[in-house]
Amino acid sequence: MQKNSTANILLVALIICIACSVIVSAAAVVLRPMQVANKALDQKVNILQVAGLWQQDQTVEQMFTNIETRLIDIEDGEYSQLFAQDEFDQRQAAKDAQLSIALTKEQDIANINRRENYAKVYLVKEQDQVVRYVFPVHGYGLWSTLYGYVTLESDLNTIYAIKFYDHKETPGLGGEVDNPRWQAQWQGKKLFDPEGAVAFQVKKGNVQANDVRAQYQVDGLSGATLTSNGVTNMFHFWMGENGYQKFIQRHADMEDV
Ligand SMILES: Cc1cc2nc3c(=O)[nH]c(=O)nc-3n(C[C@H](O)[C@H](O)[C@H](O)COP(=O)(O)O)c2cc1C
């Protein structure tokens, strides 16, 4: 065969393609466990940060000894042993018809279509007492579903912190949900009014200190009312009757967890 013949060129190209695809596939397979481990580690870092336990000079595993991961049955608000926590992927469960329910239009205020039946809740402990709870939350903003965590004090009404770890809102607009100065306002805000209804709200504009509702409000994100409303709706859903409300009613300030 001529060195520069068409057949020879095609043969060389084919060999290179096969060799490259073998290398890429092998890399994907070999690196997969590392990717999974890094993703799990990243989630733990997010949880530690929102739980107020993050410290630069300790390992994630060391810090995580102060957190107990529990699975809860969202429907009845009780702890569940149905899955080992490590085996339960909550985001996957929300897509699984066996492990989630379809929400009606009226129920689906967070625009998430389906709600998983079980959730992982992280109990932050000090001397064996639960001092805070970290709950996963998600809901639709303007361009994307925002995934995050909210930490509540042991009264399960006072917000300690929030953090979003995945969204595709516009940087500088809806993406300001990640701004630590905006997130700092959430600390100390209340979720429920005295009747037990979810009163928390990302307000349009700034919170007025003399407003009786100020304790339930944080400033809106300027130029991003649609993302702000998405965050409000997310909290109304997850803290409401189709979210964690039963768990909250059962466990507020209980010590026997
Ligand atoms: C390119 C582009 C990106 C935008 N991204 C967002 C966003 O991420 N979140 C959001 O709420 N609004 C975003 N907006 C603005 C919305 O369309 C809408 O005008 C805004 O939410 C209304 O909020 P305001 O009443 O505070 O101005 C974007 C607009 C443009 C043109």
The ligand as an SDF file (V2000), in Angstrom:
LIG
                    3D

 31 33  0  0  0  0  0  0  0  0999 V2000
  -29.6620   38.2080   30.4360 C   0  0  0  0  0  0  0  0  0  0  0  0
  -30.5890   38.3520   31.6170 C   0  0  0  0  0  0  0  0  0  0  0  0
  -30.3960   37.5460   32.7130 C   0  0  0  0  0  0  0  0  0  0  0  0
  -31.2410   37.6470   33.8180 C   0  0  0  0  0  0  0  0  0  0  0  0
  -31.0490   36.8260   34.8830 N   0  0  0  0  0  0  0  0  0  0  0  0
  -31.8910   36.8980   35.9360 C   0  0  0  0  0  0  0  0  0  0  0  0
  -31.7580   36.0060   37.0330 C   0  0  0  0  0  0  0  0  0  0  0  0
  -30.8480   35.1720   37.1350 O   0  0  0  0  0  0  0  0  0  0  0  0
  -32.6810   36.1030   38.0390 N   0  0  0  0  0  0  0  0  0  0  0  0
  -33.7070   37.0110   37.9980 C   0  0  0  0  0  0  0  0  0  0  0  0
  -34.5400   37.0200   38.9070 O   0  0  0  0  0  0  0  0  0  0  0  0
  -33.8300   37.8800   36.9890 N   0  0  0  0  0  0  0  0  0  0  0  0
  -32.9500   37.8520   35.9670 C   0  0  0  0  0  0  0  0  0  0  0  0
  -33.1060   38.7040   34.9300 N   0  0  0  0  0  0  0  0  0  0  0  0
  -34.1100   39.7720   35.0320 C   0  0  0  0  0  0  0  0  0  0  0  0
  -35.5280   39.2410   34.8540 C   0  0  0  0  0  0  0  0  0  0  0  0
  -35.8210   39.0850   33.5090 O   0  0  0  0  0  0  0  0  0  0  0  0
  -36.5240   40.2250   35.4760 C   0  0  0  0  0  0  0  0  0  0  0  0
  -36.4450   41.4320   34.7950 O   0  0  0  0  0  0  0  0  0  0  0  0
  -36.1990   40.4940   36.9160 C   0  0  0  0  0  0  0  0  0  0  0  0
  -36.2040   39.2910   37.6490 O   0  0  0  0  0  0  0  0  0  0  0  0
  -37.2240   41.4200   37.5400 C   0  0  0  0  0  0  0  0  0  0  0  0
  -36.6900   41.8120   38.7880 O   0  0  0  0  0  0  0  0  0  0  0  0
  -36.7550   43.3280   39.3170 P   0  0  0  0  0  0  0  0  0  0  0  0
  -38.2080   43.6520   39.3930 O   0  0  0  0  0  0  0  0  0  0  0  0
  -36.0690   43.2900   40.6400 O   0  0  0  0  0  0  0  0  0  0  0  0
  -36.0040   44.1510   38.3140 O   0  0  0  0  0  0  0  0  0  0  0  0
  -32.2680   38.6070   33.8180 C   0  0  0  0  0  0  0  0  0  0  0  0
  -32.4430   39.4200   32.6960 C   0  0  0  0  0  0  0  0  0  0  0  0
  -31.6270   39.3040   31.6210 C   0  0  0  0  0  0  0  0  0  0  0  0
  -31.8490   40.1910   30.4270 C   0  0  0  0  0  0  0  0  0  0  0  0
  1  2  1  0
  2  3  1  0
  2 30  2  0
  3  4  2  0
  4  5  1  0
  4 28  1  0
  5  6  2  0
  6  7  1  0
  6 13  1  0
  7  8  2  0
  7  9  1  0
  9 10  1  0
 10 11  2  0
 10 12  1  0
 12 13  2  0
 13 14  1  0
 14 15  1  0
 14 28  1  0
 15 16  1  0
 16 17  1  0
 16 18  1  0
 18 19  1  0
 18 20  1  0
 20 21  1  0
 20 22  1  0
 22 23  1  0
 23 24  1  0
 24 25  2  0
 24 26  1  0
 24 27  1  0
 28 29  2  0
 29 30  1  0
 30 31  1  0
M  END
$$$$
